[in-house]
Amino acid sequence: MKKFSGVSLPQLTEEIVRNARKTRLDAFAVALEGWRRGLKLKWYTKDTPHFDDMIIFGVNPPGRLFSLSSDKKTHFFFRTRGDKVSNRAVEIGSEKGDTKIWLDKAGVPVPQGKGFPEDATDEEIIEYSRTLDYPLVFKPTNASLGNGVVTNLQNEAEFVAALNYVRHELGYKEVIVEQHVSGKEYRLYVVEDQVIAVYNRIPANITGDGKHTIEELIELKNYERRQNARLNSCLIHTDQEIVDFVTEQGYSLDSVLEKGKQLLLREKTNVSSGGDPIDVTDETPNEIKQIAIDAVKAIPGLHHAGVDIIVNEDSKIKQPAVVLEINPTAQIGGALFPLRGKARNIPAAIIDYYFPETKGIDTSDSKIYFDMSTVLEPLEDRTAIEVEVAPAPMGKLYAKRYVVIGDVQRHRYHRWIKKQALDRNLNGFVKNMVFDEIEVIIAGTDKKEVDGFKQVLKQYPQGSKVVKIQEEVWEEPVTVGFEINERYNTSTLRAAQYSLRKMHQELARLTKQKNRIEKDISHVFNSTSWKFSTPIRKVGEIVKGKK
C-alpha cells in the first residue's frame, strides 16, 4: 500500500498535535504559537469567570478556552477567536440571514434570497421561492457543518420535499431560501485586510485506478486521510447518502471505477463529512480575496474570520464570486493540514494581530511544545479551573539522546535524573528500554549544559551503576519540562482513577484500530485485484518451492 505523508508546517507536525484533535487542534495551534513567542499561556474550564462576557459553546471537555499574556496585556481566546471580536459580530455570523443582510448592505455579493423566522408559514416560504429562478438552495440559518443544507433544487416538488425535511424532520424552523450558484467552493481565512489562506473544499471523492471497486477505493482514500493530522478524525463513512449518490451516477459500491475517473460521493463540501481541503492560496485572484476582506469589514467588530465563497461559473450572475457565510470561530485545520498544496500559518497571523510586538519572533524551526493531555489533566479531573503552562525556552534549542547502559532501571535513579535536568533548566524525558538500558532525551538553550549532561548521568551517588553511555544528536520534537515516562500515573488515588479512565479510552482506541486493520485485511482478500492475482501468487509459491 502506498505510503502518504501529510502536508504540515514544519513546527506543527503530526507528533506535536497528536493529542489535539478536532476543535482542540485550532485552539492548540494558536496557543502554541503564542507560547513559543514567550507569551504566558493559561488554559481554563467553562467554570472560570474570565469568559462570562464572551460567547462560547462546545467547551467540554477542556482544551478550547485559553489566554495569552505579555508583560502589558492579556487576551482571551475561544478556539481561534480572540476577545477583540465582538459578541455582536459572533451573533451576526451565526445567523446566516443576518449575515446576508449586513453583507448586502455593504455591497458584498451574496446569492439572491431571503431569511425566514421561526413563525413563518410553509406557504409563505413556498410563495417566495416562486419569485426566484431555479435551481435553489434551502438551509437553516444557524446550523453548522453543513447540517440541513439542501442544494441544487431543480423544481418546486424538490423544494417542498427539502422544506419538509429541514423544517419538520430536522426541526430547523428558521431558514434561508436563496439562488443556487454553480461553481467551486472555497474557505478563505482573513485577518484584518489580509487573506492568510485559501483552500478549495471538494466533496468526498475517489479516483479510479481500473483495479479496485468503489468500496475499496473509499478504504484507500481513508488510509490516506489517516496520515493527515486534521483529516484522520474526518474519514469517509459509507452511509445511505453515499450509496444513493453513487447509484444516481450509474454505479454501485462493487463497481470497478475506470482509471483516472473522479467520482464525487456527496454534494456537501464539508471536511467533517469527508471533503478534501486543497490549498489554492497562491492561485486565487486578488479580486476574489478582496471580496472576502470586504465581507469581514462589513460586519462590525469582526477582525478575523473564515469566509466561505463560491467562485461563480453561472453566466446569469454577474459577480465573480458570492459569499455564502462567515464563521467568526472558524476551524483552521484544513489550512494547517491540506490534503494537497502548502500549509498556511494562520496561528502566526492571529498572534501578530493580538500581539504585534512579537512579530519578529520566528517559530518555524521550533521543536519545543507542550503535551495537551498532560497540561489539561487537572482540568479534566476537576482539581483545577485553570492551569498555567511552564514557559517555553527561548532561543535555539539543542538536544541530545543518551542511551545509558548498566544497572540503571531503578525508579530512584530516574527521579534523580529528573531533578538534575530541572535544576539546569533542561527539558526531555527518561524511559526504560530493555533490561539494562534507559533512554534519556535532554534539550535546552544552553549547549554546554546539554553536552555536559552525559557526565551528570554518571554521578548518581547510590544504587545504580552506569557501564556505558551512547550519545547522538536528537532532532525530534521535545515537550517542555522533564518526564519519567511511565504509561500511567498511580501516585495518588485521584491520579489512579484518572489513569483508569485513560486505560479504558486506550482500550477502546486499540479495539477500534484492531477492527479497522481487520477490515482492511478483509478488503484486500476480497478485492478484485487480489482475486485476479491469485494464479500469479500460486505460480510464485511453486517457483519458491522448487528453489
C-alpha positions as CSV (number, residue, x, y, z in Angstrom):
1,M,0.0,0.0,0.0
2,K,1.3,3.4,-1.0
3,K,2.6,5.5,2.0
4,F,1.3,9.1,2.2
5,S,2.9,11.8,4.2
6,G,0.6,14.6,5.4
7,V,1.2,18.2,4.5
8,S,2.0,20.4,7.5
9,L,4.0,23.3,8.8
10,P,7.5,22.3,10.0
11,Q,6.7,23.4,13.5
12,L,3.3,21.7,13.7
13,T,3.9,18.1,12.8
14,E,1.7,15.1,13.5
15,E,3.7,14.1,16.6
16,I,3.2,17.6,18.1
17,V,-0.6,17.8,17.5
18,R,-1.3,14.1,18.3
19,N,-3.3,14.9,21.5
20,A,-5.1,17.9,20.0
21,R,-7.9,16.8,17.7
22,K,-10.9,18.5,16.0
23,T,-11.6,21.9,17.6
24,R,-8.9,21.4,20.2
25,L,-6.5,21.4,17.3
26,D,-7.5,25.0,16.4
27,A,-7.0,26.2,20.0
28,F,-3.8,24.3,20.4
29,A,-2.2,25.7,17.2
30,V,-2.9,29.3,18.2
31,A,-1.9,28.8,21.8
32,L,1.3,27.0,20.9
33,E,2.4,29.9,18.5
34,G,1.9,32.5,21.2
35,W,3.6,30.4,23.9
36,R,6.6,29.8,21.7
37,R,6.9,33.6,21.3
38,G,7.4,33.9,25.1
39,L,3.8,34.7,26.0
40,K,2.3,33.3,29.2
41,L,-0.3,30.6,28.5
42,K,-3.2,29.5,30.6
43,W,-6.0,27.0,29.9
44,Y,-9.4,27.2,31.6
45,T,-12.6,25.2,32.2
46,K,-16.0,26.7,31.5
47,D,-16.3,27.5,35.2
48,T,-13.9,30.3,35.1
49,P,-15.4,33.8,35.2
50,H,-13.0,35.1,32.5
51,F,-15.3,34.1,29.7
52,D,-18.6,35.4,31.2
53,D,-18.8,38.2,28.7
54,M,-17.7,36.1,25.7
55,I,-20.0,33.9,23.5
56,I,-18.7,30.4,23.8
57,F,-20.1,26.9,23.1
58,G,-19.0,23.3,23.0
59,V,-16.2,23.8,25.5
60,N,-16.3,20.4,27.2
61,P,-14.0,18.6,27.6
62,P,-11.5,21.4,28.3
63,G,-9.0,22.5,25.7
64,R,-10.8,25.3,23.8
65,L,-10.5,28.2,26.3
66,F,-7.1,29.9,26.9
67,S,-5.4,33.2,27.5
68,L,-2.1,34.6,26.3
69,S,-0.3,37.4,28.2
70,S,2.6,39.7,27.7
71,D,4.0,42.0,30.4
72,K,1.5,44.6,29.4
73,K,-1.7,42.9,28.4
74,T,-3.8,39.7,28.3
75,H,-6.1,38.4,25.6
76,F,-8.6,35.6,26.0
77,F,-9.4,33.1,23.2
78,F,-12.1,30.6,22.4
79,R,-10.6,28.3,19.8
80,T,-9.3,30.6,17.1
81,R,-11.5,33.6,18.1
82,G,-9.9,36.2,20.4
83,D,-11.6,38.8,22.6
84,K,-11.2,41.6,20.0
85,V,-14.0,40.0,18.1
86,S,-17.3,41.5,19.5
87,N,-20.2,39.4,20.6
88,R,-22.4,41.3,18.1
89,A,-20.1,40.1,15.3
90,V,-20.4,36.5,16.6
91,E,-24.2,36.8,16.7
92,I,-24.4,38.1,13.1
93,G,-22.0,35.4,11.8
94,S,-24.0,32.7,13.5
95,E,-27.3,33.8,11.8
96,K,-26.9,33.3,8.1
97,G,-29.9,35.6,7.4
98,D,-28.4,38.5,9.4
99,T,-25.0,37.9,7.7
100,K,-26.7,38.2,4.3
101,I,-28.4,41.5,5.3
102,W,-25.1,43.1,6.5
103,L,-23.1,41.9,3.5
104,D,-25.7,43.0,1.0
105,K,-25.9,46.4,2.7
106,A,-22.1,46.8,2.3
107,G,-22.2,45.9,-1.4
108,V,-20.6,42.5,-0.8
109,P,-22.0,40.0,-3.4
110,V,-24.3,37.3,-1.9
111,P,-26.7,34.9,-3.5
112,Q,-30.2,36.4,-4.1
113,G,-32.5,35.2,-1.4
114,K,-34.2,35.8,1.9
115,G,-34.3,34.5,5.5
116,F,-37.5,33.4,7.3
117,P,-38.1,33.4,11.1
118,E,-39.4,30.5,13.1
119,D,-43.0,31.7,12.9
120,A,-43.0,31.9,9.1
121,T,-45.5,29.5,7.4
122,D,-44.5,26.9,4.9
123,E,-46.9,28.5,2.4
124,E,-45.2,31.9,2.8
125,I,-41.8,30.3,2.1
126,I,-43.1,28.4,-0.9
127,E,-44.7,31.6,-2.3
128,Y,-41.4,33.5,-2.0
129,S,-39.5,30.6,-3.7
130,R,-41.6,31.2,-6.8
131,T,-40.0,34.7,-7.2
132,L,-36.6,33.1,-7.8
133,D,-35.2,31.2,-10.7
134,Y,-34.3,27.5,-10.1
135,P,-32.0,25.9,-9.1
136,L,-32.4,26.9,-5.4
137,V,-30.8,26.2,-2.0
138,F,-32.7,25.6,1.2
139,K,-30.8,25.7,4.5
140,P,-31.1,26.5,8.3
141,T,-29.9,29.9,9.4
142,N,-27.9,28.7,12.4
143,A,-26.8,25.1,11.7
144,S,-23.1,24.1,11.4
145,L,-21.0,21.6,9.5
146,G,-23.4,21.6,6.6
147,N,-26.3,20.1,8.6
148,G,-29.6,20.6,6.9
149,V,-28.2,22.3,3.8
150,V,-30.0,21.1,0.6
151,T,-28.6,22.4,-2.6
152,N,-29.3,22.4,-6.3
153,L,-33.1,22.0,-6.0
154,Q,-34.4,21.9,-9.6
155,N,-38.2,22.3,-9.2
156,E,-41.0,23.1,-6.7
157,A,-41.5,19.4,-5.9
158,E,-37.9,19.1,-4.8
159,F,-38.2,22.4,-2.9
160,V,-41.2,21.3,-0.9
161,A,-39.5,18.0,-0.1
162,A,-36.5,19.9,1.2
163,L,-38.7,22.2,3.2
164,N,-40.4,19.3,4.9
165,Y,-37.1,17.6,5.6
166,V,-35.3,20.7,7.1
167,R,-38.2,22.3,9.0
168,H,-40.2,19.3,10.1
169,E,-37.8,16.3,10.2
170,L,-34.6,18.1,11.4
171,G,-36.5,20.7,13.3
172,Y,-34.8,23.8,11.9
173,K,-37.6,26.3,11.8
174,E,-35.6,29.4,10.9
175,V,-34.4,29.0,7.3
176,I,-33.0,30.7,4.2
177,V,-34.1,30.4,0.6
178,E,-31.6,31.5,-2.0
179,Q,-30.4,31.0,-5.5
180,H,-28.0,28.1,-6.1
181,V,-24.8,29.4,-7.5
182,S,-22.8,26.9,-9.6
183,G,-19.0,26.9,-9.0
184,K,-16.2,25.8,-6.8
185,E,-16.5,26.5,-3.0
186,Y,-13.6,28.0,-1.1
187,R,-12.8,28.8,2.5
188,L,-10.7,31.9,2.9
189,Y,-9.2,33.0,6.3
190,V,-8.9,36.7,6.7
191,V,-7.1,38.7,9.3
192,E,-7.9,42.5,9.0
193,D,-7.0,43.4,5.4
194,Q,-5.1,40.3,4.5
195,V,-6.1,36.8,3.2
196,I,-3.9,34.3,5.0
197,A,-5.1,31.1,3.5
198,V,-7.5,29.8,0.7
199,Y,-8.5,26.2,0.3
200,N,-10.9,24.6,-2.1
201,R,-13.3,22.2,-0.4
202,I,-14.0,19.3,-2.7
203,P,-16.8,17.0,-1.7
204,A,-15.8,13.5,-0.6
205,N,-14.5,11.8,-3.7
206,I,-12.4,9.0,-5.1
207,T,-10.3,8.5,-8.2
208,G,-10.5,5.2,-10.1
209,D,-7.4,3.1,-11.0
210,G,-9.2,0.4,-13.1
211,K,-8.5,-2.3,-10.5
212,H,-10.3,-1.5,-7.2
213,T,-14.1,-1.3,-6.6
214,I,-15.6,1.9,-5.3
215,E,-15.9,0.5,-1.8
216,E,-12.2,-0.5,-1.9
217,L,-11.2,3.0,-3.2
218,I,-13.1,4.6,-0.3
219,E,-11.0,2.5,2.1
220,L,-7.8,3.5,0.3
221,K,-8.8,7.2,0.5
222,N,-9.4,6.8,4.2
223,Y,-6.0,5.3,4.5
224,E,-4.6,8.5,3.0
225,R,-6.7,10.6,5.3
226,R,-5.5,8.8,8.3
227,Q,-2.0,10.1,7.6
228,N,-3.2,13.7,7.9
229,A,-3.4,15.3,11.3
230,R,-6.7,17.0,10.6
231,L,-8.4,14.5,8.3
232,N,-7.7,11.4,10.4
233,S,-10.8,12.3,12.5
234,C,-12.9,13.0,9.4
235,L,-13.0,9.7,7.5
236,I,-15.4,9.0,4.7
237,H,-18.2,6.8,6.2
238,T,-20.2,4.8,3.6
239,D,-23.7,5.8,4.7
240,Q,-27.0,5.7,2.8
241,E,-26.4,9.2,1.4
242,I,-23.2,7.9,-0.3
243,V,-24.9,4.8,-1.6
244,D,-27.7,6.8,-3.1
245,F,-25.3,9.4,-4.6
246,V,-23.2,6.7,-6.2
247,T,-26.3,4.9,-7.5
248,E,-27.6,8.1,-9.1
249,Q,-24.3,8.3,-11.1
250,G,-24.8,4.8,-12.5
251,Y,-22.5,2.9,-10.2
252,S,-22.7,0.6,-7.2
253,L,-20.1,0.0,-4.4
254,D,-19.0,-3.1,-6.2
255,S,-18.3,-1.2,-9.5
256,V,-14.6,-1.0,-10.6
257,L,-14.1,2.6,-11.4
258,E,-12.2,3.3,-14.6
259,K,-8.6,4.7,-14.3
260,G,-8.4,8.4,-13.8
261,K,-12.2,8.9,-13.3
262,Q,-13.0,11.1,-10.3
263,L,-16.3,10.2,-8.6
264,L,-18.0,12.5,-6.1
265,L,-19.5,10.7,-3.1
266,R,-21.5,13.6,-1.7
267,E,-22.7,17.0,-2.7
268,K,-21.7,18.7,0.7
269,T,-18.1,20.0,0.7
270,N,-17.6,19.9,4.5
271,V,-14.3,18.5,5.6
272,S,-16.1,16.8,8.5
273,S,-18.1,14.7,6.1
274,G,-15.2,13.6,4.0
275,G,-14.4,16.6,1.9
276,D,-10.9,17.3,0.7
277,P,-9.2,20.7,1.6
278,I,-6.9,21.6,-1.3
279,D,-4.7,24.7,-0.8
280,V,-5.0,27.3,-3.6
281,T,-3.8,30.4,-1.8
282,D,-1.2,31.4,-4.3
283,E,-3.5,30.8,-7.4
284,T,-6.6,32.7,-6.1
285,P,-7.1,36.0,-7.9
286,N,-6.9,39.2,-5.9
287,E,-10.5,40.2,-6.8
288,I,-11.7,37.0,-5.0
289,K,-9.5,37.7,-2.0
290,Q,-10.8,41.3,-1.8
291,I,-14.4,40.1,-1.7
292,A,-13.5,38.1,1.5
293,I,-11.7,41.0,3.0
294,D,-14.7,43.3,2.3
295,A,-17.0,40.7,3.9
296,V,-15.1,40.7,7.2
297,K,-15.0,44.5,7.2
298,A,-18.8,44.6,6.6
299,I,-19.5,43.0,10.0
300,P,-19.0,45.5,12.9
301,G,-16.4,44.2,15.4
302,L,-15.2,41.3,13.3
303,H,-11.5,41.5,12.7
304,H,-10.6,37.9,11.6
305,A,-12.8,35.0,10.4
306,G,-13.3,32.3,7.9
307,V,-15.3,33.3,4.8
308,D,-17.0,30.7,2.6
309,I,-17.2,31.8,-1.1
310,I,-18.4,30.2,-4.3
311,V,-16.5,31.4,-7.4
312,N,-19.2,31.9,-9.9
313,E,-19.5,29.7,-13.0
314,D,-23.1,30.8,-13.8
315,S,-23.3,33.3,-16.7
316,K,-26.7,34.6,-15.3
317,I,-24.9,36.0,-12.3
318,K,-22.6,39.0,-12.9
319,Q,-20.4,38.9,-9.8
320,P,-17.1,36.9,-9.9
321,A,-18.0,35.3,-6.6
322,V,-20.6,35.3,-3.9
323,V,-20.2,35.0,-0.1
324,L,-22.1,32.1,1.4
325,E,-21.4,32.6,5.1
326,I,-18.9,34.0,7.6
327,N,-17.6,32.0,10.6
328,P,-16.1,34.1,13.4
329,T,-14.9,30.8,15.2
330,A,-13.7,29.1,12.1
331,Q,-11.8,25.8,12.2
332,I,-8.4,26.2,10.6
333,G,-7.3,22.5,10.3
334,G,-7.9,22.5,6.6
335,A,-5.4,25.3,6.0
336,L,-2.9,23.9,8.5
337,F,-3.1,20.3,7.1
338,P,-4.4,20.4,3.5
339,L,-4.6,17.2,1.5
340,R,-2.6,18.9,-1.3
341,G,-0.7,22.1,-1.6
342,K,1.0,24.2,1.1
343,A,0.2,24.6,4.8
344,R,-0.6,28.2,5.8
345,N,0.4,29.7,9.1
346,I,-2.9,31.2,10.3
347,P,-1.9,30.9,14.0
348,A,1.1,33.3,13.3
349,A,-1.2,35.8,11.7
350,I,-3.6,35.7,14.6
351,I,-0.8,36.2,17.2
352,D,0.6,39.0,15.0
353,Y,-2.7,40.8,15.3
354,Y,-3.2,40.4,19.0
355,F,0.5,40.8,20.0
356,P,2.1,42.9,17.2
357,E,5.2,43.4,19.4
358,T,6.1,39.7,18.9
359,K,6.0,39.8,15.1
360,G,9.8,39.4,14.7
361,I,9.9,36.1,16.5
362,D,10.1,33.2,14.0
363,T,8.9,29.8,15.4
364,S,9.1,27.9,12.1
365,D,12.1,25.9,13.4
366,S,10.8,25.3,16.9
367,K,10.8,21.8,18.2
368,I,9.6,22.5,21.7
369,Y,5.9,22.0,22.6
370,F,3.7,21.1,25.5
371,D,1.6,17.9,25.7
372,M,-2.1,18.8,25.7
373,S,-3.1,15.7,27.7
374,T,-0.6,16.3,30.5
375,V,-1.4,20.0,30.7
376,L,-5.2,19.5,30.7
377,E,-5.2,16.7,33.2
378,P,-6.0,18.9,36.3
379,L,-8.9,20.5,34.3
380,E,-10.3,17.2,33.1
381,D,-10.2,15.6,36.6
382,R,-11.7,18.8,38.0
383,T,-8.9,19.5,40.5
384,A,-8.5,23.0,39.0
385,I,-10.4,25.5,36.8
386,E,-7.2,27.0,35.3
387,V,-3.7,25.8,34.7
388,E,-0.6,27.7,33.5
389,V,1.8,26.1,31.1
390,A,5.5,26.2,32.0
391,P,7.3,28.9,30.0
392,A,8.8,27.9,26.6
393,P,12.6,28.0,26.5
394,M,13.5,31.0,24.2
395,G,16.4,30.8,21.7
396,K,18.0,28.0,19.7
397,L,17.2,24.5,21.2
398,Y,20.0,21.9,21.5
399,A,19.1,18.3,22.1
400,K,20.9,15.0,22.7
401,R,19.8,11.4,23.1
402,Y,21.7,9.4,25.6
403,V,21.3,5.6,25.9
404,V,22.5,4.7,29.4
405,I,23.6,1.0,29.9
406,G,24.1,-0.7,33.2
407,D,22.1,-1.1,36.4
408,V,20.0,1.9,35.6
409,Q,16.3,1.0,35.6
410,R,15.6,1.8,39.2
411,H,12.9,4.5,39.7
412,R,15.0,6.4,42.3
413,Y,17.7,6.9,39.6
414,H,15.1,8.2,37.2
415,R,13.8,10.7,39.8
416,W,17.4,11.9,40.4
417,I,17.9,12.4,36.6
418,K,14.7,14.4,36.5
419,K,15.8,16.7,39.4
420,Q,19.2,17.2,37.8
421,A,17.6,18.2,34.5
422,L,15.1,20.6,36.0
423,D,17.8,22.2,38.2
424,R,19.7,23.0,34.9
425,N,16.5,24.3,33.1
426,L,16.7,21.3,30.7
427,N,13.7,19.5,29.1
428,G,13.1,16.0,28.0
429,F,12.3,12.6,29.4
430,V,13.8,9.3,30.7
431,K,12.3,6.0,29.5
432,N,13.1,2.3,30.2
433,M,14.2,0.4,27.1
434,V,15.4,-3.2,27.6
435,F,16.7,-4.9,30.7
436,D,19.8,-2.8,31.4
437,E,19.2,0.2,29.2
438,I,17.3,3.5,29.5
439,E,16.8,6.3,27.0
440,V,17.4,9.9,28.2
441,I,16.4,12.9,26.0
442,I,17.9,16.2,27.1
443,A,17.1,19.6,25.4
444,G,17.8,23.2,26.3
445,T,19.1,26.5,25.0
446,D,22.5,26.1,26.8
447,K,24.6,23.8,24.6
448,K,27.2,23.4,27.3
449,E,24.6,22.1,29.8
450,V,23.1,19.7,27.2
451,D,26.5,18.3,26.2
452,G,27.6,18.1,29.8
453,F,24.6,16.1,31.0
454,K,26.4,12.9,29.8
455,Q,28.8,13.3,32.8
456,V,25.9,14.1,35.1
457,L,24.3,10.8,34.3
458,K,27.4,9.0,35.8
459,Q,27.3,10.9,39.1
460,Y,24.3,9.2,40.9
461,P,25.7,8.6,44.4
462,Q,24.0,5.4,45.2
463,G,22.5,2.2,43.9
464,S,22.7,2.5,40.1
465,K,25.8,1.7,38.1
466,V,26.5,3.2,34.7
467,V,28.6,0.9,32.4
468,K,28.3,2.8,29.2
469,I,26.6,5.8,27.6
470,Q,25.9,6.2,23.9
471,E,25.0,9.7,22.6
472,E,23.6,11.2,19.4
473,V,22.0,14.4,18.3
474,W,18.2,14.4,18.8
475,E,16.2,16.2,16.1
476,E,12.7,15.2,17.0
477,P,10.2,17.5,18.9
478,V,10.6,17.7,22.7
479,T,8.0,18.6,25.3
480,V,8.7,21.3,27.9
481,G,9.6,20.1,31.4
482,F,11.0,16.7,32.2
483,E,9.0,13.5,32.4
484,I,9.6,10.0,33.7
485,N,7.7,8.1,31.0
486,E,5.5,5.7,32.9
487,R,2.5,4.7,31.0
488,Y,0.1,5.8,33.8
489,N,0.5,7.8,36.9
490,T,-0.8,6.0,40.0
491,S,0.9,8.1,42.7
492,T,-2.4,9.2,44.3
493,L,-6.0,7.9,44.4
494,R,-7.3,10.7,42.1
495,A,-4.4,10.2,39.6
496,A,-5.0,6.4,39.7
497,Q,-8.8,7.0,38.9
498,Y,-7.9,9.3,36.1
499,S,-5.3,6.7,34.8
500,L,-8.0,4.0,34.9
501,R,-10.3,6.2,32.7
502,K,-7.4,6.8,30.3
503,M,-6.8,3.0,30.2
504,H,-10.4,2.4,29.2
505,Q,-10.1,5.1,26.5
506,E,-6.8,3.5,25.2
507,L,-8.5,0.1,25.2
508,A,-11.4,1.5,23.1
509,R,-8.9,3.1,20.7
510,L,-6.9,0.0,20.3
511,T,-10.0,-2.1,19.8
512,K,-11.2,0.3,17.1
513,Q,-7.8,0.2,15.5
514,K,-7.8,-3.6,15.6
515,N,-11.2,-3.7,13.9
516,R,-10.1,-1.3,11.3
517,I,-7.0,-3.3,10.4
518,E,-9.0,-6.5,10.3
519,K,-11.4,-4.7,7.9
520,D,-8.5,-3.5,5.8
521,I,-7.2,-7.1,5.6
522,S,-10.6,-8.4,4.7
523,H,-10.9,-5.8,1.9
524,V,-7.6,-6.9,0.5
525,F,-8.5,-10.6,0.5
526,N,-11.9,-9.9,-1.1
527,S,-10.7,-7.3,-3.6
528,T,-10.8,-7.9,-7.3
529,S,-7.1,-7.2,-7.7
530,W,-6.3,-9.9,-5.0
531,K,-8.6,-12.4,-6.7
532,F,-7.1,-11.7,-10.2
533,S,-3.6,-12.1,-8.9
534,T,-4.2,-15.5,-7.2
535,P,-2.8,-17.5,-10.1
536,I,0.3,-15.4,-10.2
537,R,0.9,-15.9,-6.4
538,K,0.4,-19.6,-6.8
539,V,3.0,-19.8,-9.6
540,G,5.3,-17.8,-7.3
541,E,4.8,-20.2,-4.5
542,I,5.6,-23.2,-6.8
543,V,8.8,-21.5,-8.0
544,K,9.9,-20.8,-4.4
545,G,9.2,-24.4,-3.5
546,K,11.4,-25.7,-6.3
547,K,14.3,-23.5,-5.1
